[in-house]
Amino acid sequence: MAEGLLRHAAGERFEVASAGTDPQGLNPGAVSAMREAGIDISGHQSKRVDAFAGQAFDFVITVCDAANERCPVFPGRSTRLHWSFDDPAAATGSHAERMAVFRRVRDEIRERIDAFVATAN
């Protein structure tokens, strides 16, 4: 969700890459929550962070605590940011309850990204 939100908010200002330390594939709940926000992530792919080994980034942003602990160091002068969000894929309960978590986390990420885009150079 963070990749889709950053691409949407930043437009051409940033080149966005996204990967996970333990990718599980594109979650249907994330796709639905993002579609409700007018952003189509159905074509996104779940990638391992190893796919970006050796590449330099201006910013490396982790969005869950497990990723923050296991994120590799990238070469160059990256600014590393950690934004701790709940993992909506771990939500339990009815479909409606799980979707409520996806929506809440989506909105929390959007708020953080909007602030980041407004101040990042």
Sequence and secondary structure as in RCSB ss.txt:
>XXXX:A:sequence
MAEGLLRHAAGERFEVASAGTDPQGLNPGAVSAMREAGIDISGHQSKRVDAFAGQAFDFVITVCDAANERCPVFP
GRSTRLHWSFDDPAAATGSHAERMAVFRRVRDEIRERIDAFVATAN
>XXXX:A:secstr
 HHHHHHHHHGGG      BSS     HHHHHHHHHTT   TT    BGGGGTT   SEEEE SHHHHHH    S
SS EEEE     GGG  SSHHHHHHHHHHHHHHHHHHHHHHHHH  
